[in-house]
Amino acid sequence: MKVLVIGINSKFIHPNLAIRYIKANSSFPIEIKEFTIKDPIENIIQDILEIKPDILAFSCYI
């Protein structure tokens, strides 16, 4: 099972700690990706489609 957790941040200098806590405390492998609110939605969607996750979760840190 491929799990992808995406963090949407206000800036790259504000790392999303929630996705790191989820990955660190998970019993199965989790891939994380981070974007900012200024990233084009097309880029975010393209990254998701390339990974082809079975489960997709979002966390927003603004």
Phi, psi and omega in degrees: 000130182256119182246131178237127176245124183251132175254127176253113185249160176287325177210161178289343178282352177252086181292146180275105183289331183302316182292330177288322176295319179297315180295317182294331184254015180267147178268001178227160184292136178230134174259139179241146174225146178233143178223171174248167180293346179267353177291138177298137181302329179297322178294319180295314180297318179299316178298319178297314182295326178293325182281329180055061182285152172278324178233135181232130179227149180238146172225133183246126181233102182236000000 
